[in-house]
């Protein structure tokens, strides 16, 4: 308030405060939704030995996610001489918090679906192996794209250029590699971070489309085909 937001009113402050408060409370509800049923099922003896390990890992990841969120917010409360007038959390910690959340969500979904739906026993043909490998590569690319979005948010990089596909009047902006050493640009230069996110986003949509087209050439179960089609639809919406 003293450095930047001189005109902020009390109702405006309450709005952002309640957003943060709701996020914390929701996170704690998520933690209870994991831990309480897990303890109950464990006590009832309903969990197999492998499932106990899986449940412990998921509950541990929930606790780690909360700790990482606190560590991220803490960085926004520290005075930084180089950007004293712009309060923001560390883009590195923001990316770690988002990445951890994606891993937790994916692991939860995978575990739930593994219990609810029987696994299809597909023949290990060359096409099936290639499709599986390509799906794993596409997953990694989407995950990397999401993490790059955290750096965009952490650096307010979305405000640098607001034209697409060009950035301003150029395809490749002049200040793309303005920082030294060069590697620093990919994590701290807002222009480079926005450029990377655009390229990764375009690459992700291309990879998903290619995955869909390749899957059409292979005889697959209905559930698998629905999953690939849904993936393409969500990629287009995104």
Secondary structure by P-SEA (a helix, b strand, c coil): cccccccccaaaaaaaaaaaaaaaaaaaaaaaaccaaaaaaaaaccccaaaaaaaaaaaaaaaaaaaaaaaaaaaaacccccccccccccaaaaaaaaaaaaaaaaaaaaaaaaaccccccccccaaaaaaaaaaaaaaaaaaaaaaaaaaaaaaccccccccccccccccccccccccccccccccccaaaaaaaaaaaaaaaaaaaaaaaaaaaaccccaaaaaaaaaaaaaaaac
